[in-house]
Each structure stands twice: as structure tokens, then as C-alpha cells.
């Protein structure tokens, strides 16, 4: 059950992040899930740096994942511009 929740959060976070930072990474729903799940790790790390709890309810998990996914896509965009 937890895996399904992680996949749903990853899909939502990845899709929202790709809407906020468009045209950085191609792909479909599987790419959105991967971006969202990596973003969850990055977001959890960033949120704890600011002293907030990295874990919480479903909505908080999505918010943290979106923050991390947006950071990830910005980094990818910067790398692609310099390469």
C-alpha cells in the first residue's frame, strides 16, 4: 500500500513540477513519477534544513515533493544550458 501512495505522490509532484518548470525533461507519466520521487528526497532534505518536519500528511508530502522536484528540474535546466 505504501508503494502505491509513493507512486501517486511522485506522479502528482512530478506533473505539477513539470508544469511550473516547463520543457526541461521529456517523457510521460513514468518520468513524472521518477521526477516526483527524486524530488521527494530533495524536498525532504531542503525542508529539514529550514527546520520544518519532512514528514506529515498526504498533502504535506505532495508539497515537499513538489518543492524538491522543482529544484531538481531547475538543476537539470542549468546543466543543459551549460552543456
N, C-alpha and C positions, 0 to 999 in steps of 0.2 A: 504494500500500500504506500509506503514512504517513497519508493521509487517512482510511482505514478505521480505523486504530489511534486516531487523534484522535477519531473519531466514537464508537468503543467506549468510550474513556476518558471522553468527555463524557457518554455515556449512563449509565455506571456512577456517575460522580461526581454527576451531576445527580439521579439517582434516590436515591442514599444521602443527599445533602444535603436533598432534599425530605422524606425520612423523619426526619431529625434536626430540621429546622425545618419542621414541617407547616403546611399551609393558608396559605401565603403567596402562591403563584403557581399558578394553574390550568394545565391543559394535559396533554399526554400525553408520549410518548417524544421527540417533536421539541423540546418545551420543555425536557425533561431534558437533551438534547444541548446545546442553546444555553446553559442554565444551567451545565452542566459545562464547556463550552469557555471561557466568560467566567470561570468560577471558576478554570480553569487559569491564566489570565493573572493574576488577582488573587492566587491562591495562590503562583505563582512569584515575584511581586513581594514578597509578605509573607515568604516563606521566605528570600529573599535579604537582606531587611532584618535577619533574625536570624542571618545568616552561614552558612546552610546552602546546599547546592547545589540549584538549582531543577530541574536535570535529573538523571535517574538511570534506573533500570529501570522496567518497566511498573508494578509495584506502587507505587513511589515517586511516579510520575506520577499515579496514581489518588489517593494520599493527599494530595498537594499540590493536586490539583484539587478534592477534597472540602473541604479547608480553605478554599479560595477560594470555592467555591460556597456553603458555609455562611455565610461572611462576606457574600457577595452577597445571600443570602436574608434575613439579619438586617437589612441595609441597606434592602432592599425593604420589610420588615415595619415598620421605623421610619418610613419615608417614608409608608407607607399609614396608619399610626396618626396622624401629624401632619396629614395632608391631609384 
